[in-house]
């Protein structure tokens, strides 16, 4: 089961109901809508279609709103585009004009204050490069260093400059309000430069009834890198937005910055999404390049929580295939990582909070006992995220009473979230968690699970309880012989003759004792449970010789267990459990 989550961007290529359904069933964990493009009317149609299919399929896929952000753009040109030649002069003017080969307007009217002589200005993701030669009367006089053809409203980047752009534009605020009204789960905030930017967004959310929406800060410029630690602390998660980042900083720095960001998010228990150009060639082609496959795999080796498809699913020719390929690469990469070994070797810094300590202890216990799953009962999602921080090899099953928290947890690495009803007692909490784990097929009767929850129930931030639980009702307990388990129908017999008369191949034989007269049926048994004790008794000796699961010293087994019942015999733990 894939642990790394996949974010798919919705757009014209996925507006078709059949395509969207295939994306949801094919492993899309988060649906992203890019508000840099389209109107609210277009987005509303897309959202309504998405929600109708999501509700029908009963999948907890969250909606992520990616803001346009405080971008700087050129104005329009008289012919819709213009070709700038190397060494020619070009002016970024401070008033609104229709541009030509010599000048154009710029959307950010204070840009002249933030640049200086010698500053580099990039247009259209670096297609055109300008060098500032003079600043006069709020106009910026430049020389074209690298020519090219640019169209209307192209993005402008000023690498290294400390821009005084607002954290939120008027459009961003309206988009966020629209997101709150339409029950978005996550905001991806573009061009975050400092913690105060995150605080401003949170204030807008709280003021408009969206305080339960997570904020993912996109790191896209040098200032965001410089202030990363404070941004991380203020945010609910991070996106490594490599598109603008690769223009704002030298391209050779991007892989190093990516690794550092992922590592810090990993250490702090914050989800991190690696984004942009991951399978870019699949916008056009049905297969990715080898370099793209390596890029996705290396992000997973670094420990990213999620990987993102942008144009591949929003506007590409092969949206479903792109998701399928990314899923296969992720699963293959994960299979090459020994997560328990990494946990044992790398996790040394543990926060002193009770939740973090319990989360670490949960993973340590799961490792030591070879648990099949970790089950966490969470109110806000924090405990599940803290457990995901440690990247345990076994599945993390999270149960919550809050549908929004359930959807938000679908972004967290390795977490499978389920919705449950409110519980009043700890036992109820544990039982519901086990029930969901069994229903999902992630555990079976006889498996060992580690459960964590908070007491008293229903209060966020009270995680303080850890329980080791054997899945299924224990019917009989004794001393196990061997390390195997078996499931089958019981055949209870009081005497060897009764056993010979009633036994069928594959039955679990339950008798007071065995002797050599019973060898013909012992060889055909799935397992043997005897009331006679002692690890050197006849049953124990024969079971070891035949590699059959055996439990000896099972007191009153012939009275408690009933012929025809289906049970699981766990020889390693010496348990007979009621089967599914």
C-alpha positions in Angstrom: 0.0 0.0 0.0 1.4 3.4 -1.1 2.4 5.7 1.8 3.4 8.8 -0.2 0.4 10.9 -1.1 -0.3 12.2 -4.6 -1.8 15.7 -5.2 -3.6 16.1 -8.6 -4.4 19.4 -10.1 -7.9 19.6 -11.6 -8.4 21.5 -14.8 -9.8 21.2 -18.3 -8.2 17.8 -18.8 -10.0 16.4 -15.8 -13.3 18.2 -16.1 -14.8 15.1 -17.8 -16.7 13.0 -15.2 -15.2 9.8 -16.4 -11.7 11.1 -16.1 -12.3 12.6 -12.7 -13.8 9.3 -11.5 -10.7 7.4 -12.7 -8.4 9.8 -10.9 -10.3 9.4 -7.7 -10.4 5.6 -7.9 -6.8 5.5 -9.3 -5.2 6.9 -6.2 -5.6 10.7 -6.1 -5.2 11.7 -2.4 -5.6 15.5 -2.7 -7.4 17.6 -5.3 -5.8 20.9 -6.1 -7.5 23.8 -7.8 -5.1 26.5 -9.1 -6.7 30.0 -8.6 -4.1 31.6 -10.8 -6.4 30.6 -13.7 -10.1 30.7 -14.2 -13.1 32.5 -12.7 -15.1 31.6 -9.6 -17.9 30.5 -11.9 -15.6 28.0 -13.6 -14.2 26.8 -10.3 -17.7 26.3 -8.8 -18.6 23.9 -11.7 -15.4 22.0 -11.1 -15.9 21.8 -7.3 -19.5 20.7 -7.6 -18.6 17.9 -10.0 -15.8 16.8 -7.8 -17.9 16.8 -4.6 -20.7 14.8 -6.2 -18.4 12.0 -7.3 -16.4 12.2 -4.0 -19.7 11.7 -2.1 -20.9 8.9 -4.3 -17.6 7.0 -3.9 -17.3 7.9 -0.2 -13.7 8.9 -0.5 -12.1 11.4 2.0 -10.2 13.4 -0.7 -9.6 17.0 0.5 -9.9 20.1 -1.7 -6.7 22.3 -1.8 -7.0 26.0 -2.9 -3.8 27.3 -4.5 -3.8 31.1 -4.3 -2.5 33.3 -7.2 -0.4 35.2 -4.7 1.2 38.7 -5.0 2.8 38.2 -8.4 4.5 40.8 -10.5 3.5 40.8 -14.2 4.0 42.7 -17.4 1.1 44.5 -19.0 -0.3 43.9 -22.5 1.5 44.4 -25.8 -0.1 46.0 -28.9 0.2 42.8 -30.9 -0.3 40.4 -28.0 3.4 39.6 -27.9 6.8 41.2 -28.5 10.3 40.0 -29.4 13.1 41.6 -27.4 16.6 41.4 -28.9 19.8 41.0 -27.0 21.6 44.3 -26.0 18.6 46.4 -26.9 17.2 48.9 -24.3 13.9 48.1 -22.6 12.0 50.2 -20.0 9.6 49.0 -17.3 7.4 52.0 -16.9 5.4 53.0 -13.9 2.2 54.0 -15.7 -0.4 51.9 -17.6 0.5 51.7 -21.3 0.2 49.2 -24.2 3.7 47.8 -24.6 6.0 47.4 -27.6 9.6 46.5 -28.3 10.9 49.3 -26.2 8.8 49.4 -23.1 5.9 47.9 -21.1 4.0 48.5 -17.9 4.6 46.5 -14.7 1.8 45.5 -12.3 3.8 46.3 -9.1 4.2 50.0 -9.1 6.7 50.0 -6.2 9.2 47.8 -8.1 11.5 50.8 -8.7 12.1 51.0 -4.9 13.1 47.3 -4.6 15.7 47.1 -7.4 19.0 48.8 -7.9 21.6 49.3 -10.6 22.8 45.9 -11.7 19.7 44.0 -10.5 18.6 41.1 -12.7 15.0 41.0 -13.8 13.6 37.9 -15.4 10.4 37.7 -17.5 8.4 34.6 -18.3 10.2 32.1 -16.0 13.6 33.5 -17.2 13.0 33.3 -20.9 14.0 37.0 -21.1 16.7 38.5 -18.8 17.0 42.2 -18.2 19.8 44.1 -16.4 18.9 47.4 -14.6 21.0 50.2 -15.9 19.1 53.3 -14.5 16.1 54.2 -12.3 14.6 57.5 -13.3 11.3 59.0 -12.3 9.9 55.6 -11.1 10.8 54.0 -14.5 13.4 51.2 -14.7 15.7 51.4 -17.7 17.2 48.1 -18.6 19.4 46.3 -21.2 18.2 43.0 -22.6 20.8 40.3 -21.6 18.9 37.4 -23.0 16.3 38.0 -25.8 13.1 36.2 -26.6 9.4 36.5 -27.4 7.0 37.3 -24.6 3.3 37.6 -24.5 0.8 39.6 -22.4 0.8 39.5 -18.6 3.9 37.4 -18.2 5.4 36.8 -14.8 8.4 38.9 -13.5 10.9 37.6 -11.1 13.7 39.6 -9.4 16.1 37.1 -7.9 17.6 38.1 -4.6 15.5 41.2 -4.2 13.5 41.9 -1.0 10.2 42.8 -2.4 7.7 44.8 -0.4 4.7 43.1 -2.0 1.6 42.5 0.2 1.2 39.0 1.5 -2.3 38.9 0.1 -3.9 40.7 -2.8 -7.5 41.8 -3.0 -8.1 38.9 -5.4 -6.4 36.4 -2.9 -8.7 37.5 -0.1 -11.8 37.1 -2.3 -10.5 33.6 -3.4 -10.0 32.5 0.2 -13.5 33.7 1.1 -14.8 31.7 -1.9 -12.8 28.7 -0.6 -14.4 28.9 2.9 -17.9 29.1 1.4 -17.2 26.0 -0.7 -15.7 24.0 2.1 -12.1 23.8 1.0 -9.8 21.9 3.4 -6.4 23.3 2.7 -5.0 26.6 1.5 -1.7 26.6 -0.4 -0.4 30.1 0.0 1.8 31.4 -2.9 5.0 33.4 -2.4 5.1 33.2 1.4 8.2 35.2 2.5 7.9 35.4 6.3 5.8 34.1 9.2 3.8 37.3 9.2 2.4 36.4 5.8 1.0 33.2 7.2 -0.4 35.0 10.2 -2.2 37.4 7.9 -3.8 34.5 6.0 -4.8 32.8 9.2 -6.5 36.0 10.4 -8.6 36.1 7.2 -9.6 32.5 7.7 -10.5 33.0 11.3 -12.5 36.2 10.6 -14.5 34.4 7.9 -15.3 31.1 9.6 -12.4 29.1 8.1 -10.2 28.6 11.2 -10.3 24.8 10.6 -8.6 25.1 7.2 -4.9 24.1 7.0 -2.3 26.5 5.6 0.4 25.0 3.4 3.1 27.7 2.7 4.7 27.6 -0.7 8.4 28.3 -0.7 9.2 30.1 -4.0 11.9 32.7 -3.4 15.1 33.5 -1.6 13.3 35.4 1.2 11.2 32.3 1.9 14.3 30.2 2.1 16.0 32.7 4.5 13.0 32.8 6.8 12.1 29.2 6.4 12.3 28.2 10.1 9.8 30.8 11.2 7.5 30.1 8.2 7.5 26.4 9.1 6.6 27.1 12.7 3.7 29.3 11.6 2.4 26.9 8.9 0.5 23.6 8.9 2.7 22.3 6.1 5.0 23.3 3.3 5.1 23.0 -0.5 8.4 23.0 -2.3 7.2 25.0 -5.4 10.1 24.4 -7.7 8.8 26.4 -10.6 9.2 30.0 -9.4 11.9 28.8 -6.9 14.1 27.6 -9.8 13.8 31.1 -11.4 14.4 33.0 -8.1 17.5 31.0 -7.1 20.2 29.3 -9.2 18.8 26.1 -10.6 21.7 24.1 -9.2 20.6 25.1 -5.7 17.1 23.8 -6.0 17.8 20.1 -5.2 19.8 21.1 -2.1 17.0 23.4 -0.9 14.4 20.7 -1.6 16.3 18.2 0.6 16.8 20.7 3.4 13.1 21.7 3.4 11.9 18.1 3.4 14.2 17.2 6.2 13.1 20.1 8.4 9.4 19.3 7.8 10.1 15.6 8.5 11.7 16.6 11.8 8.9 18.9 12.8 6.0 16.6 11.9 4.7 18.9 9.2 3.4 17.5 5.8 5.6 18.6 2.8 4.6 18.4 -0.8 7.2 18.3 -3.6 5.8 20.0 -6.6 6.3 21.3 -10.2 7.6 19.5 -13.3 7.6 16.1 -11.7 6.3 14.3 -14.8 6.1 17.3 -17.0 6.8 15.4 -20.3 3.5 13.5 -19.7 1.6 16.6 -20.5 2.4 15.6 -24.1 3.8 12.0 -24.0 2.3 8.8 -22.6 5.5 7.9 -20.7 7.8 10.0 -18.5 11.5 10.5 -19.0 14.0 8.5 -16.9 15.1 11.7 -15.2 11.5 12.4 -14.2 11.1 8.9 -12.7 14.3 9.5 -10.7 13.1 12.9 -9.6 9.9 11.4 -8.1 11.8 8.5 -6.5 14.4 10.8 -5.0 11.8 13.0 -3.4 10.4 9.9 -1.8 13.8 8.7 -0.6 14.2 12.2 1.0 11.0 11.6 3.0 8.5 13.9 1.2 4.9 13.4 2.4 3.4 14.0 -1.0 4.3 14.6 -4.7 2.2 16.8 -7.0 1.0 16.6 -10.6 0.2 20.1 -12.1 -0.3 20.4 -15.8 -0.1 16.7 -16.2 -3.6 16.2 -14.8 -5.0 19.7 -15.3 -4.2 20.3 -19.0 -2.2 17.3 -20.2 -3.1 14.6 -22.8 -2.7 11.7 -20.3 -4.0 12.7 -16.9 -5.0 9.2 -15.7 -1.7 7.6 -17.0 0.3 10.3 -15.3 -1.3 9.4 -11.9 -0.8 5.7 -12.6 2.9 6.2 -13.4 3.5 8.4 -10.4 1.8 5.8 -8.1 3.9 3.0 -9.5 7.2 5.0 -9.1 6.2 5.9 -5.5 5.4 2.3 -4.6 8.6 1.0 -6.1 10.7 3.7 -4.3 9.0 2.9 -1.0 9.8 -0.8 -1.4 13.5 0.1 -1.4 13.4 2.0 1.9 13.7 0.1 5.2 11.5 2.5 7.2 12.0 0.7 10.6 15.8 0.8 10.1 15.6 4.5 9.3 13.4 5.1 12.3 15.8 3.3 14.6 18.8 5.1 13.3 17.7 8.6 12.6 15.0 9.6 15.1 16.8 11.1 18.1 15.2 14.4 18.7 11.9 13.9 20.6 9.8 16.9 21.8 9.0 17.0 25.5 5.2 17.3 24.8 3.1 14.3 26.0 1.6 13.8 22.5 5.0 13.6 20.9 6.4 11.3 23.6 3.4 9.0 23.2 3.7 9.1 19.4 7.3 8.1 19.6 6.6 5.4 22.1 3.8 4.1 19.9 6.3 3.7 17.0 9.0 2.1 19.2 6.4 -0.4 20.5 5.2 -1.2 17.0 8.8 -1.8 15.9 9.7 -4.0 18.9 6.5 -6.1 18.7 6.3 -6.3 14.9 2.9 -4.8 15.0 0.7 -5.1 11.9 -0.7 -1.6 12.3 -0.8 1.6 14.4 -4.3 2.8 15.2 -4.7 6.4 16.4 -7.9 8.0 17.7 -7.5 11.7 17.0 -9.7 14.8 17.4 -7.7 17.4 15.5 -5.4 15.1 13.4 -2.3 16.2 15.4 -1.5 12.8 16.9 -1.7 11.0 13.5 0.6 13.6 12.0 3.1 13.2 14.9 3.1 9.4 14.3 3.5 9.9 10.6 6.5 12.1 11.4 8.4 9.0 12.5 7.6 7.1 9.2 6.7 3.7 10.7 6.8 0.8 8.3 3.3 -0.5 9.3 0.1 1.3 8.3 -1.2 4.2 10.3 -5.0 4.0 10.7 -6.5 7.2 12.0 -10.1 7.5 13.3 -11.8 10.8 13.9 -15.3 12.2 14.4 -14.6 15.2 12.2 -15.1 14.8 8.4 -12.8 17.8 7.6 -10.0 16.3 9.8 -10.5 13.0 8.0 -10.0 14.6 4.7 -7.0 16.7 5.8 -5.3 13.6 7.2 -5.4 12.1 3.6 -2.4 14.4 2.9 -0.3 12.9 5.7 2.3 10.3 4.9 1.2 6.7 5.5 -2.1 7.7 7.2 -5.4 6.0 6.2 -8.2 8.1 7.8 -11.7 6.8 8.8 -14.7 8.6 10.1 -16.3 7.2 13.3 -19.1 8.2 15.7 -18.5 10.0 18.9 -17.4 7.7 21.8 -17.9 8.2 25.5 -15.4 5.7 26.9 -11.9 4.7 26.0 -13.0 1.1 25.3 -15.5 2.4 22.7 -12.7 4.4 21.1 -10.4 1.4 20.9 -13.2 -0.9 19.6 -14.2 1.5 16.8 -10.6 1.8 15.7 -10.1 -2.0 15.6 -13.4 -2.3 13.7 -12.3 0.1 11.0 -8.9 -1.6 10.8 -10.6 -4.9 10.3 -13.1 -3.6 7.7 -10.2 -2.0 5.7 -8.4 -5.3 5.5 -5.2 -3.8 6.9 -5.4 -6.1 9.9 -6.9 -9.5 10.6 -7.8 -11.5 13.6 -4.7 -12.5 15.5 -2.7 -9.5 14.4 -1.1 -7.2 17.0 -1.9 -3.5 16.8 -0.7 -0.6 18.8 -3.4 1.9 19.7 -3.0 5.5 20.9 -5.8 7.8 22.1 -6.6 10.6 24.6 -8.4 10.4 27.9 -10.8 12.0 28.6 -12.3 11.3 25.2 -13.4 14.0 22.7 -10.9 16.7 23.8 -8.2 17.8 21.4 -4.6 17.6 22.6 -5.0 15.0 25.3 -3.2 12.1 23.7 -1.8 10.2 26.7 -2.7 6.5 26.3 -1.0 3.7 24.6 -2.4 0.1 24.3 -1.1 -3.1 22.8 -4.0 -5.0 21.4 -4.4 -8.4 19.8 -7.1 -8.1 17.1 -10.1 -10.3 17.6 -11.8 -11.9 20.6 -9.4 -14.3 22.5 -11.4 -17.5 23.2 -8.7 -19.7 24.7 -5.1 -19.1 25.7 -2.2 -21.5 26.3 1.4 -22.1 25.4 2.2 -21.8 21.7 4.5 -24.3 19.9 6.1 -22.9 16.7 5.7 -19.5 15.0 2.9 -20.2 12.6 -0.9 -19.4 12.6 -3.8 -21.0 10.9 -7.5 -20.3 10.4 -10.2 -23.0 10.0 -13.3 -24.8 11.3 -13.0 -26.4 14.7 -13.5 -30.1 15.3 -13.9 -30.8 19.0 -13.4 -34.4 20.2 -13.3 -35.9 23.7 -11.7 -39.2 22.6 -9.4 -40.4 19.7 -12.3 -42.3 18.2 -14.6 -39.3 18.2 -11.8 -37.3 16.5 -11.4 -40.0 13.8 -15.1 -40.1 13.1 -15.8 -36.4 12.9 -12.6 -34.8 11.5 -12.4 -33.2 8.0 -9.3 -32.1 6.2 -8.1 -28.6 7.2 -10.0 -28.6 10.5 -8.5 -27.3 13.7 -8.4 -30.3 16.0 -9.4 -29.5 19.7 -8.8 -32.5 22.0 -7.8 -33.2 25.6 -4.6 -34.9 24.4 -3.2 -36.7 21.4 -1.4 -40.1 20.9 0.0 -42.0 18.0 -3.5 -43.4 17.0 -4.4 -39.9 16.0 -1.4 -39.3 13.7 -3.4 -39.9 10.4 -5.7 -36.9 11.2 -3.0 -34.7 12.9 -1.2 -34.8 9.5 -4.4 -33.3 7.8 -5.1 -30.7 10.5 -4.6 -27.0 10.0 -3.7 -26.7 13.7 -4.1 -28.5 17.0 -5.3 -27.2 20.4 -4.9 -29.5 23.4 -5.7 -29.2 27.1 -2.7 -31.3 28.1 0.2 -29.1 29.1 4.0 -29.3 28.7 6.3 -28.4 25.8 7.5 -32.0 25.6 4.1 -33.6 25.4 3.1 -35.8 22.4 1.2 -32.9 20.6 4.1 -30.5 21.0 6.6 -33.0 19.6 4.4 -33.9 16.6 3.5 -30.4 15.8 7.1 -29.3 15.7 8.0 -32.2 13.5 5.1 -31.5 11.0 5.3 -27.7 11.2 1.7 -27.5 12.4 0.6 -24.6 14.7 0.0 -26.1 18.2 -1.3 -24.7 21.5 -0.8 -26.8 24.6 -2.2 -26.2 28.1 -5.4 -24.7 26.7 -7.5 -25.0 29.8 -11.2 -26.1 29.2 -10.6 -25.8 25.4 -13.0 -28.7 24.6 -15.8 -27.0 26.6 -15.2 -23.4 25.4 -14.7 -24.1 21.7 -17.5 -25.4 19.5 -17.4 -27.7 16.5 -18.0 -25.8 13.3 -16.9 -22.4 14.6 -14.2 -20.6 12.6 -11.1 -19.5 14.6 -7.6 -18.4 14.1 -4.8 -20.3 16.0 -1.8 -18.1 16.7 1.0 -20.4 17.9 3.5 -17.6 18.3 1.3 -15.9 21.0 -0.5 -19.0 22.2 -4.0 -17.7 21.4 -7.2 -19.0 19.8 -9.2 -16.1 18.4 -12.6 -15.7 16.9 -12.1 -15.3 13.2 -13.8 -12.8 10.8 
